[in-house]
Amino acid sequence: MARGDIKFYQFLLNGFPIILLFFFALTGYSFSFNIFKINISFNFVHLIVFYWVLRKPEMLGYGLIFFAGVINDVVQNLPIGVSSINYLLLCVIASFFRTRTLVPNLIYDWILFFIAILIVSSIHFTVLAIFFDKNISYGTLMSTAFFSFLIYPAVAKIFNQIYLLGLKQEHAE
């Protein structure tokens, strides 16, 4: 590989969480599909924010997370700042868990993610219901939190491999 190709590859690996975060914020895309008349959906932005703030906080800045939330609000026609507050609350929870955790463990992260996603989703729907007179769909709230919880270990493993690949590439130079 040429020197320029290696630097570009390294840039992509280091910028992966930012690129992914802004891709989902700009497109407003959420993973949602029906299997046997069951609506399966999960919030991929929450997975991105929680994992990278919990395990690799230097890869994703809080200012970028806030800005991605504002973009997400514009794209999804939500009141400006609602998603930003949710993302930053998720950052606060992940940072709190990071300072309290001595040894990284996927099982603990998984359980803590479920607690965090329930808190953030509940606050999100409550704010929309109280201040902006939106209807709360508790079934959607619970199913999205549950399916996001189920997929977290697989996404965390993939993110960890991408991070390790970036570290290996840095040490190879």
KETI-990413 format. One record per residue (C-alpha): residue number from 1; x, y, z. Coordinates in pm, 1 decimal, padded with zeros to 6 digits. Example, Ala and Ser with C-alpha at 12.3 -4.5 7.8 and 13.67 -1.06 7.14 Angstrom:
2
<r><resi>1</resi><px>01230.0</px><py>-00450.0</py><pz>00780.0</pz></r>
<r><resi>2</resi><px>01367.0</px><py>-00106.0</py><pz>00714.0</pz></r>
end
This chain:
173
<r><resi>1</resi><px>00000.0</px><py>00000.0</py><pz>00000.0</pz></r>
<r><resi>2</resi><px>00119.5</px><py>00349.5</py><pz>-00075.3</pz></r>
<r><resi>3</resi><px>00192.3</px><py>00589.3</py><pz>00210.1</pz></r>
<r><resi>4</resi><px>-00107.9</px><py>00808.6</py><pz>00121.7</pz></r>
<r><resi>5</resi><px>-00339.6</px><py>00507.5</py><pz>00117.1</pz></r>
<r><resi>6</resi><px>-00223.6</px><py>00403.0</py><pz>00462.7</pz></r>
<r><resi>7</resi><px>-00286.4</px><py>00751.1</py><pz>00602.7</pz></r>
<r><resi>8</resi><px>-00633.5</px><py>00761.4</py><pz>00446.7</pz></r>
<r><resi>9</resi><px>-00710.2</px><py>00413.4</py><pz>00583.3</pz></r>
<r><resi>10</resi><px>-00591.5</px><py>00525.3</py><pz>00929.0</pz></r>
<r><resi>11</resi><px>-00806.3</px><py>00839.7</py><pz>00900.9</pz></r>
<r><resi>12</resi><px>-01112.6</px><py>00626.2</py><pz>00820.6</pz></r>
<r><resi>13</resi><px>-01047.5</px><py>00393.7</py><pz>01114.6</pz></r>
<r><resi>14</resi><px>-00996.2</px><py>00681.2</py><pz>01358.7</pz></r>
<r><resi>15</resi><px>-01295.2</px><py>00871.8</py><pz>01224.0</pz></r>
<r><resi>16</resi><px>-01522.3</px><py>00567.5</py><pz>01204.6</pz></r>
<r><resi>17</resi><px>-01743.2</px><py>00652.6</py><pz>01506.9</pz></r>
<r><resi>18</resi><px>-01784.2</px><py>01013.5</py><pz>01391.4</pz></r>
<r><resi>19</resi><px>-01864.2</px><py>00911.0</py><pz>01033.8</pz></r>
<r><resi>20</resi><px>-02114.3</px><py>00651.4</py><pz>01153.4</pz></r>
<r><resi>21</resi><px>-02276.8</px><py>00891.2</py><pz>01401.6</pz></r>
<r><resi>22</resi><px>-02326.2</px><py>01163.6</py><pz>01144.2</pz></r>
<r><resi>23</resi><px>-02443.3</px><py>00915.7</py><pz>00880.7</pz></r>
<r><resi>24</resi><px>-02729.6</px><py>00804.0</py><pz>01102.2</pz></r>
<r><resi>25</resi><px>-02800.1</px><py>01160.1</py><pz>01223.4</pz></r>
<r><resi>26</resi><px>-02812.0</px><py>01302.9</py><pz>00870.0</pz></r>
<r><resi>27</resi><px>-03018.5</px><py>01023.7</py><pz>00719.5</pz></r>
<r><resi>28</resi><px>-03252.7</px><py>00980.0</py><pz>01014.3</pz></r>
<r><resi>29</resi><px>-03230.4</px><py>00608.9</py><pz>00939.3</pz></r>
<r><resi>30</resi><px>-03335.0</px><py>00370.6</py><pz>01210.5</pz></r>
<r><resi>31</resi><px>-03322.4</px><py>-00003.1</py><pz>01186.8</pz></r>
<r><resi>32</resi><px>-03681.7</px><py>-00118.0</py><pz>01183.7</pz></r>
<r><resi>33</resi><px>-03833.8</px><py>-00423.3</py><pz>01023.4</pz></r>
<r><resi>34</resi><px>-04119.2</px><py>-00667.1</py><pz>01074.8</pz></r>
<r><resi>35</resi><px>-04071.2</px><py>-01036.0</py><pz>01139.3</pz></r>
<r><resi>36</resi><px>-04380.9</px><py>-01248.5</py><pz>01193.8</pz></r>
<r><resi>37</resi><px>-04590.6</px><py>-00935.0</py><pz>01258.2</pz></r>
<r><resi>38</resi><px>-04348.2</px><py>-00820.6</py><pz>01528.5</pz></r>
<r><resi>39</resi><px>-04199.1</px><py>-00476.1</py><pz>01478.8</pz></r>
<r><resi>40</resi><px>-03827.2</px><py>-00497.6</py><pz>01553.1</pz></r>
<r><resi>41</resi><px>-03649.6</px><py>-00165.4</py><pz>01580.5</pz></r>
<r><resi>42</resi><px>-03344.5</px><py>-00038.7</py><pz>01758.8</pz></r>
<r><resi>43</resi><px>-03172.3</px><py>00293.8</py><pz>01797.0</pz></r>
<r><resi>44</resi><px>-02827.0</px><py>00259.7</py><pz>01643.7</pz></r>
<r><resi>45</resi><px>-02719.7</px><py>00611.7</py><pz>01746.4</pz></r>
<r><resi>46</resi><px>-02764.9</px><py>00518.3</py><pz>02111.5</pz></r>
<r><resi>47</resi><px>-02546.5</px><py>00212.2</py><pz>02055.7</pz></r>
<r><resi>48</resi><px>-02276.0</px><py>00424.5</py><pz>01893.2</pz></r>
<r><resi>49</resi><px>-02278.9</px><py>00694.3</py><pz>02159.8</pz></r>
<r><resi>50</resi><px>-02287.3</px><py>00456.6</py><pz>02456.3</pz></r>
<r><resi>51</resi><px>-02011.9</px><py>00224.5</py><pz>02335.0</pz></r>
<r><resi>52</resi><px>-01765.8</px><py>00490.7</py><pz>02222.0</pz></r>
<r><resi>53</resi><px>-01815.5</px><py>00713.7</py><pz>02527.8</pz></r>
<r><resi>54</resi><px>-01794.6</px><py>00415.0</py><pz>02763.0</pz></r>
<r><resi>55</resi><px>-01494.0</px><py>00237.5</py><pz>02615.6</pz></r>
<r><resi>56</resi><px>-01308.8</px><py>00481.7</py><pz>02388.8</pz></r>
<r><resi>57</resi><px>-01408.5</px><py>00838.6</py><pz>02488.3</pz></r>
<r><resi>58</resi><px>-01120.4</px><py>00994.9</py><pz>02297.4</pz></r>
<r><resi>59</resi><px>-01276.6</px><py>00880.7</py><pz>01968.5</pz></r>
<r><resi>60</resi><px>-01598.4</px><py>01081.5</py><pz>01996.4</pz></r>
<r><resi>61</resi><px>-01632.3</px><py>01433.5</py><pz>02137.4</pz></r>
<r><resi>62</resi><px>-01931.0</px><py>01564.8</py><pz>02328.6</pz></r>
<r><resi>63</resi><px>-01960.1</px><py>01867.4</py><pz>02099.8</pz></r>
<r><resi>64</resi><px>-01990.5</px><py>01639.5</py><pz>01797.4</pz></r>
<r><resi>65</resi><px>-02250.7</px><py>01431.0</py><pz>01977.2</pz></r>
<r><resi>66</resi><px>-02451.7</px><py>01744.1</py><pz>02060.0</pz></r>
<r><resi>67</resi><px>-02429.0</px><py>01866.4</py><pz>01699.6</pz></r>
<r><resi>68</resi><px>-02537.3</px><py>01523.2</py><pz>01569.8</pz></r>
<r><resi>69</resi><px>-02841.3</px><py>01547.7</py><pz>01798.2</pz></r>
<r><resi>70</resi><px>-02936.5</px><py>01886.9</py><pz>01655.3</pz></r>
<r><resi>71</resi><px>-02904.0</px><py>01748.6</py><pz>01302.7</pz></r>
<r><resi>72</resi><px>-03111.5</px><py>01445.9</py><pz>01399.8</pz></r>
<r><resi>73</resi><px>-03385.7</px><py>01674.5</py><pz>01536.7</pz></r>
<r><resi>74</resi><px>-03398.3</px><py>01870.4</py><pz>01211.5</pz></r>
<r><resi>75</resi><px>-03407.9</px><py>01555.7</py><pz>00997.5</pz></r>
<r><resi>76</resi><px>-03676.9</px><py>01385.0</py><pz>01208.7</pz></r>
<r><resi>77</resi><px>-03883.4</px><py>01701.6</py><pz>01265.0</pz></r>
<r><resi>78</resi><px>-03841.7</px><py>01698.4</py><pz>01641.3</pz></r>
<r><resi>79</resi><px>-03808.4</px><py>02006.7</py><pz>01862.4</pz></r>
<r><resi>80</resi><px>-03449.1</px><py>02129.9</py><pz>01840.9</pz></r>
<r><resi>81</resi><px>-03235.2</px><py>02000.5</py><pz>02126.1</pz></r>
<r><resi>82</resi><px>-03439.9</px><py>01699.4</py><pz>02234.0</pz></r>
<r><resi>83</resi><px>-03208.7</px><py>01442.6</py><pz>02076.4</pz></r>
<r><resi>84</resi><px>-02901.4</px><py>01639.5</py><pz>02184.4</pz></r>
<r><resi>85</resi><px>-03014.8</px><py>01628.0</py><pz>02545.1</pz></r>
<r><resi>86</resi><px>-03080.1</px><py>01255.7</py><pz>02515.1</pz></r>
<r><resi>87</resi><px>-02740.6</px><py>01186.0</py><pz>02360.2</pz></r>
<r><resi>88</resi><px>-02561.0</px><py>01395.2</py><pz>02620.7</pz></r>
<r><resi>89</resi><px>-02754.9</px><py>01225.0</py><pz>02900.2</pz></r>
<r><resi>90</resi><px>-02642.2</px><py>00893.5</py><pz>02755.5</pz></r>
<r><resi>91</resi><px>-02285.5</px><py>01032.9</py><pz>02757.4</pz></r>
<r><resi>92</resi><px>-02317.7</px><py>01130.5</py><pz>03123.8</pz></r>
<r><resi>93</resi><px>-02445.5</px><py>00784.9</py><pz>03217.4</pz></r>
<r><resi>94</resi><px>-02171.5</px><py>00610.3</py><pz>03015.4</pz></r>
<r><resi>95</resi><px>-01903.4</px><py>00836.7</py><pz>03166.2</pz></r>
<r><resi>96</resi><px>-02032.5</px><py>00765.6</py><pz>03515.1</pz></r>
<r><resi>97</resi><px>-02018.1</px><py>00391.1</py><pz>03450.6</pz></r>
<r><resi>98</resi><px>-01669.7</px><py>00424.4</py><pz>03297.9</pz></r>
<r><resi>99</resi><px>-01535.3</px><py>00592.5</py><pz>03611.7</pz></r>
<r><resi>100</resi><px>-01693.0</px><py>00328.6</py><pz>03836.4</pz></r>
<r><resi>101</resi><px>-01580.8</px><py>00025.5</py><pz>03636.0</pz></r>
<r><resi>102</resi><px>-01241.3</px><py>-00120.8</py><pz>03718.2</pz></r>
<r><resi>103</resi><px>-01223.2</px><py>-00392.3</py><pz>03453.6</pz></r>
<r><resi>104</resi><px>-01413.6</px><py>-00368.1</py><pz>03123.3</pz></r>
<r><resi>105</resi><px>-01664.8</px><py>-00650.1</py><pz>03095.8</pz></r>
<r><resi>106</resi><px>-01916.2</px><py>-00697.7</py><pz>02815.1</pz></r>
<r><resi>107</resi><px>-02184.6</px><py>-00843.3</py><pz>03043.3</pz></r>
<r><resi>108</resi><px>-02170.7</px><py>-00545.1</py><pz>03279.4</pz></r>
<r><resi>109</resi><px>-02167.0</px><py>-00304.5</py><pz>02986.1</pz></r>
<r><resi>110</resi><px>-02467.2</px><py>-00483.3</py><pz>02841.4</pz></r>
<r><resi>111</resi><px>-02670.5</px><py>-00454.6</py><pz>03161.9</pz></r>
<r><resi>112</resi><px>-02564.8</px><py>-00093.6</py><pz>03215.4</pz></r>
<r><resi>113</resi><px>-02661.8</px><py>-00012.8</py><pz>02856.6</pz></r>
<r><resi>114</resi><px>-03010.7</px><py>-00147.0</py><pz>02921.9</pz></r>
<r><resi>115</resi><px>-03046.6</px><py>00072.3</py><pz>03229.7</pz></r>
<r><resi>116</resi><px>-02912.0</px><py>00374.4</py><pz>03039.7</pz></r>
<r><resi>117</resi><px>-03135.9</px><py>00318.9</py><pz>02737.7</pz></r>
<r><resi>118</resi><px>-03444.2</px><py>00286.9</py><pz>02959.7</pz></r>
<r><resi>119</resi><px>-03360.3</px><py>00612.8</py><pz>03137.2</pz></r>
<r><resi>120</resi><px>-03286.8</px><py>00803.5</py><pz>02817.0</pz></r>
<r><resi>121</resi><px>-03588.6</px><py>00667.0</py><pz>02627.6</pz></r>
<r><resi>122</resi><px>-03821.4</px><py>00738.7</py><pz>02918.8</pz></r>
<r><resi>123</resi><px>-03698.3</px><py>01095.3</py><pz>02947.8</pz></r>
<r><resi>124</resi><px>-03722.0</px><py>01141.4</py><pz>02570.6</pz></r>
<r><resi>125</resi><px>-04082.7</px><py>01029.0</py><pz>02551.5</pz></r>
<r><resi>126</resi><px>-04177.9</px><py>01212.9</py><pz>02871.5</pz></r>
<r><resi>127</resi><px>-04032.7</px><py>01542.4</py><pz>02745.8</pz></r>
<r><resi>128</resi><px>-04215.7</px><py>01501.9</py><pz>02416.3</pz></r>
<r><resi>129</resi><px>-04541.8</px><py>01421.2</py><pz>02593.9</pz></r>
<r><resi>130</resi><px>-04530.7</px><py>01691.8</py><pz>02860.2</pz></r>
<r><resi>131</resi><px>-04375.5</px><py>01987.0</py><pz>02679.8</pz></r>
<r><resi>132</resi><px>-04464.0</px><py>01922.0</py><pz>02317.4</pz></r>
<r><resi>133</resi><px>-04797.0</px><py>01739.4</py><pz>02353.0</pz></r>
<r><resi>134</resi><px>-04693.8</px><py>01426.6</py><pz>02164.8</pz></r>
<r><resi>135</resi><px>-04852.2</px><py>01089.9</py><pz>02230.3</pz></r>
<r><resi>136</resi><px>-04636.3</px><py>00830.8</py><pz>02406.0</pz></r>
<r><resi>137</resi><px>-04629.3</px><py>00482.5</py><pz>02261.4</pz></r>
<r><resi>138</resi><px>-04505.6</px><py>00273.9</py><pz>02552.3</pz></r>
<r><resi>139</resi><px>-04494.2</px><py>-00038.4</py><pz>02337.8</pz></r>
<r><resi>140</resi><px>-04255.7</px><py>00130.2</py><pz>02096.0</pz></r>
<r><resi>141</resi><px>-04049.8</px><py>00263.3</py><pz>02386.1</pz></r>
<r><resi>142</resi><px>-04009.8</px><py>-00078.2</py><pz>02544.8</pz></r>
<r><resi>143</resi><px>-03956.8</px><py>-00274.2</py><pz>02223.5</pz></r>
<r><resi>144</resi><px>-03692.9</px><py>-00034.3</py><pz>02091.7</pz></r>
<r><resi>145</resi><px>-03510.3</px><py>-00043.6</py><pz>02426.4</pz></r>
<r><resi>146</resi><px>-03533.3</px><py>-00423.0</py><pz>02440.8</pz></r>
<r><resi>147</resi><px>-03408.6</px><py>-00483.7</py><pz>02086.0</pz></r>
<r><resi>148</resi><px>-03131.6</px><py>-00225.5</py><pz>02129.6</pz></r>
<r><resi>149</resi><px>-03035.0</px><py>-00416.2</py><pz>02444.2</pz></r>
<r><resi>150</resi><px>-03030.4</px><py>-00747.5</py><pz>02256.6</pz></r>
<r><resi>151</resi><px>-02808.0</px><py>-00624.1</py><pz>01976.4</pz></r>
<r><resi>152</resi><px>-02556.1</px><py>-00438.7</py><pz>02197.0</pz></r>
<r><resi>153</resi><px>-02308.4</px><py>-00728.9</py><pz>02247.5</pz></r>
<r><resi>154</resi><px>-02274.4</px><py>-00791.2</py><pz>01872.9</pz></r>
<r><resi>155</resi><px>-02230.4</px><py>-00421.2</py><pz>01796.2</pz></r>
<r><resi>156</resi><px>-01979.8</px><py>-00383.6</py><pz>02084.0</pz></r>
<r><resi>157</resi><px>-01773.4</px><py>-00673.7</py><pz>01949.6</pz></r>
<r><resi>158</resi><px>-01769.6</px><py>-00520.2</py><pz>01600.2</pz></r>
<r><resi>159</resi><px>-01675.4</px><py>-00175.4</py><pz>01734.1</pz></r>
<r><resi>160</resi><px>-01401.3</px><py>-00327.3</py><pz>01948.9</pz></r>
<r><resi>161</resi><px>-01254.3</px><py>-00508.0</py><pz>01647.6</pz></r>
<r><resi>162</resi><px>-01256.6</px><py>-00186.0</py><pz>01445.0</pz></r>
<r><resi>163</resi><px>-01081.9</px><py>-00002.8</py><pz>01728.4</pz></r>
<r><resi>164</resi><px>-00819.8</px><py>-00278.4</py><pz>01760.5</pz></r>
<r><resi>165</resi><px>-00765.7</px><py>-00271.0</py><pz>01384.6</pz></r>
<r><resi>166</resi><px>-00696.9</px><py>00101.4</py><pz>01407.1</pz></r>
<r><resi>167</resi><px>-00450.3</px><py>00047.5</py><pz>01692.8</pz></r>
<r><resi>168</resi><px>-00272.6</px><py>-00224.8</py><pz>01500.7</pz></r>
<r><resi>169</resi><px>-00247.7</px><py>00003.9</py><pz>01198.8</pz></r>
<r><resi>170</resi><px>-00101.1</px><py>00284.3</py><pz>01414.5</pz></r>
<r><resi>171</resi><px>00165.3</px><py>00054.3</py><pz>01559.0</pz></r>
<r><resi>172</resi><px>00251.3</px><py>-00082.4</py><pz>01214.3</pz></r>
<r><resi>173</resi><px>00360.6</px><py>00262.1</py><pz>01093.9</pz></r>
end
